[in-house]
Amino acid sequence: LLDAFAPAFHVLVFGDDASLWRAALDDARTLRAQGVAVRLLAVRDDDATPEGADAVLRDPGLHAHATWGALPAAVYVLRPDQHVCARWKVGGTTRVANAID
């Protein structure tokens, strides 16, 4: 999984929560406009491709979910050096922009 990452912040959104995805997408767009390199990745157990996804990691058996300890509606933010700098496991009101700023 980590071999696919480029030198940028990576936001992994687990599951199919549309409002959580929209908030992450809005934050990614705002950060990009400020010159911050951000990639938005959907980790999903279905075949859908959310609007604005830089990549979709298919996880039909939920193995990636289990490995990361992520329930649906979890968000992980990785720094460019691939260390986790923020995570929230179930929804929450934390915004990606706050985690990266």
Secondary structure, 3 states (H helix, E strand, C coil): CHHHCCCCEEEEEECCCHHHHHHHHHHHHHHHHCCCCEEEEEEECCCCCCCCCCEEEECCCCHHHHHHCCCCCCEEEECCCCCEEEEECCCCCCCHHHHHC
